[in-house]
């Protein structure tokens, strides 16, 4: 992992920790747990990321977040997902539209 990815992983850890999640390393990604929810968080691209878990979060620099969201919409993975776009001092969350989410 390069310096930019390491920084991005640290920012992602900080975001999830601030949201009250317990963060645990899982190889090239980490697992964020709070109450009953386990979210696998990665900085990998959708095609490089593992596909295990029910909830996945892709963390990317803000300028790549929309592109990753589109890749996920095209791929239609079997898990629920979100993309977190990180800028220097903030972040935003991109979800699929409600019509794309699977029914429970």
Secondary structure, 3 states (H helix, E strand, C coil): CCHHHHHHHHHHHHHHHHCCCEEEEECCEEEEEECCEEEEEECCCCCCCCCCCCEEEEEEEHHHHHHHHHHHHHHCCCCEEEEEEECCCCEEEEECCCCCCCCC
